[in-house]
Amino acid sequence: MSSSIVTEIVQQVHDLPDPLQQQVLAFVLTLRQQHLEKDPDAWDILESLTGTIEAPADWSTEHDHYLYGTLKRPATES
């Protein structure tokens, strides 16, 4: 950021009453936090969705049945 922009910002904020200066500070801190936060990648998005989808208990073993209508696998004895 150029020093002339910083100087202009400081001058404009300096002329504001205290309550508005507090609002400007809160706004700047919010902008700074948003800038510092990294953009989520695909893994972050998938992790945030974990456990949010309702599915049958045997979904992982019988996904072909639920997706394509194939017969369920025979139950195996343990």
Protein Blocks (a to p, Z undefined) as FASTA:
>chain_A
ZZklmmmmmmmmmmpcfklmmmmmmmmmmmmmmmmpccddfklmmmmmgopaccdfklmm
mmmmmmnopacdddddZZ
